[in-house]
Structures are given as C-alpha cells and as structure tokens.
Amino acid sequence: MRDDELARATALREAGERDEAREILLGLAARHPDDAEVAYQTAWVHDALGLEAEAVPFYVRALAGVGLSAEDRLGAFLGLGSTYRVLGRVAESLETFDRGLAEFPDDAGLRTFRAMALYNAGRAREAVGALLTVIAESDRAGGYRRAIAYYAENLDETI
C-alpha cells in the first residue's frame, strides 16, 4: 500500500498534478513519520508548489532518517540547502551544503548552489572562486582549464 501510494504521488508530481500529489504525500507522511523516502518526496512536492517553508521539516526528516538512495540523499541536501537560501536562512543553507559536500565532495550541483549561498552571505569573492573551480573541473573549460583554475585562487591578480 505504502509503495503504491508513493509511486502514484511521485507520478502525479512528475505529471504536474502537484496538489493531488501533495495530499497523498501528506497522508503518507502522517502514517509513516520515520520514512525518509516519504519525507523526501513530501519535501520535494512542497518545493515544487512554492511552499518552501513547509518543505523544510520534511527535508530535515528525510536527511535524519535512513533508507534514502544516494541520489535521493544528494537531492535532499540540494533541496534543503537551496530552500534555506531562498528563505534567507543563509547560515543554515551553507551548513547544509557543507554537510552534503562531506558526503558528496565532487558534486558540481552542491558546489554551485553553495556558491550562490556564499554570494548571499556577502562573500562574493569566495563565491566567484568556487564557481570558477567548478568550471575549471568541468568539460566546458576547454583549453582554458589551467587559467580558470589559477584565477579561481588568484581572482584579484591583475597586471
């Protein structure tokens, strides 16, 4: 029953029927308060509906629980960190991204969203350096990889 309802709610969310998905997920979350996967999907649908503040406790519950796949755990870190940032809770956003990066140190998405939070924290130079590092490590850097990596650390250097 739980698996069928969860699959139905996820399919509804993916089909754009978010309000209906939310109703199913809220019921599941009430019946399965310790289920990390249900909490994650419930957080996600709240985010998709623009209900960021309501998503937070579900993300927190998802990350505190066990049983999420690595992909969903990464998604929960990204979702919670981004949601905190949107809500203006920048310190919590950075803490969440740092926790995520402790588990997924090479994830470009976490590093990019963390850079946005750094910018919101008034740490623009650090944010740009972090973004340059992500670019330098990507396939998009081309023949400029060394230069971009250098300036990620030496951004203020000019001739």
C-alpha positions in Angstrom: 0.0 0.0 0.0 2.7 2.5 1.0 4.8 1.7 -2.1 1.8 2.0 -4.4 0.7 5.4 -2.9 4.3 6.7 -3.0 4.6 5.7 -6.7 1.3 7.3 -7.5 2.2 10.5 -5.8 5.5 10.7 -7.5 3.9 10.1 -10.9 1.4 12.8 -10.2 4.1 15.3 -9.2 6.1 14.5 -12.3 2.9 14.9 -14.4 2.3 18.4 -12.9 -0.5 17.3 -10.7 1.3 18.6 -7.6 -1.7 19.5 -5.4 -3.1 16.0 -5.7 0.4 14.5 -5.1 0.8 16.7 -2.0 -2.4 15.4 -0.5 -1.3 11.8 -0.9 2.2 12.5 0.4 0.9 14.4 3.5 -1.3 11.4 4.3 1.7 9.1 3.8 3.9 11.3 5.9 1.4 11.3 8.8 1.2 7.5 8.7 4.9 6.9 8.2 6.7 9.7 10.1 10.0 7.9 10.2 10.1 7.1 6.5 12.9 9.1 4.9 11.8 8.4 1.3 8.2 9.6 2.1 9.6 12.7 3.8 11.9 13.4 0.8 9.1 13.1 -1.7 6.8 15.3 0.5 9.5 18.0 0.8 10.0 17.9 -3.0 6.3 18.4 -3.8 6.1 21.3 -1.3 9.1 22.9 -3.1 7.6 22.3 -6.5 4.4 24.1 -5.2 6.4 27.1 -4.0 5.8 26.1 -0.4 9.4 26.3 0.7 8.8 26.9 4.4 6.6 23.9 4.6 9.2 21.8 2.7 11.9 22.3 5.3 10.8 20.0 8.1 10.3 17.2 5.6 13.8 17.7 4.2 15.2 17.6 7.7 13.3 14.5 8.5 14.5 12.8 5.3 18.1 13.6 6.0 17.8 12.4 9.6 16.3 9.1 8.5 17.8 6.1 6.9 16.9 4.4 3.6 17.4 7.1 1.0 19.3 6.1 -2.1 22.5 8.1 -2.6 20.7 10.0 -5.4 17.8 11.0 -3.2 20.1 11.9 -0.3 22.0 14.2 -2.6 18.7 15.6 -3.8 17.6 16.2 -0.2 20.9 18.1 0.5 20.4 20.2 -2.6 16.7 20.8 -1.9 17.2 21.8 1.8 20.2 24.0 1.2 18.5 25.8 -1.7 15.3 26.1 0.2 17.1 27.6 3.2 18.9 30.1 0.8 15.6 31.1 -0.8 14.1 31.7 2.7 17.0 33.9 3.6 18.4 31.4 6.1 21.9 31.6 4.6 23.9 30.3 7.5 21.7 27.1 7.6 22.0 26.9 3.8 25.8 26.9 4.0 25.8 24.4 6.8 23.5 22.1 4.8 25.7 22.4 1.7 28.8 21.7 3.7 27.2 18.6 5.2 26.2 17.5 1.7 29.7 18.1 0.4 31.1 16.0 3.2 29.2 13.1 1.7 29.4 14.1 -2.0 32.6 16.2 -2.3 32.7 16.2 -6.0 29.1 17.1 -6.8 29.1 20.2 -9.0 25.5 21.0 -8.2 26.1 21.2 -4.4 29.2 23.3 -5.0 27.4 25.6 -7.4 24.4 26.1 -5.0 26.8 26.6 -2.2 28.5 29.4 -4.2 25.1 31.1 -4.5 24.7 30.9 -0.8 28.2 32.4 -0.3 27.1 35.3 -2.5 24.0 35.8 -0.4 26.2 35.8 2.7 28.2 38.7 1.3 31.2 36.5 0.4 31.2 37.4 -3.4 34.9 36.8 -4.0 34.7 33.3 -2.4 31.6 32.6 -4.4 33.2 33.5 -7.7 36.3 31.5 -6.9 34.1 28.5 -6.1 32.2 28.8 -9.4 35.5 29.2 -11.3 36.7 26.0 -9.7 33.6 24.1 -10.8 34.0 25.4 -14.3 37.7 24.6 -14.4 36.9 21.0 -13.4 34.2 20.6 -16.0 34.4 19.6 -19.6 33.4 23.1 -20.6 36.7 24.7 -19.6 38.4 23.5 -22.8 41.9 24.9 -23.3 41.4 27.4 -20.5 41.3 24.9 -17.7 44.7 25.9 -16.2 44.0 29.6 -16.4 40.5 29.3 -14.9 41.8 27.1 -12.1 44.6 29.6 -11.4 42.2 32.6 -11.3 39.8 30.7 -9.0 42.6 31.1 -6.4 44.0 34.4 -7.6 41.0 36.3 -8.7 42.3 39.7 -7.6 45.5 39.4 -9.6 45.9 41.8 -12.4 48.8 43.1 -14.4 
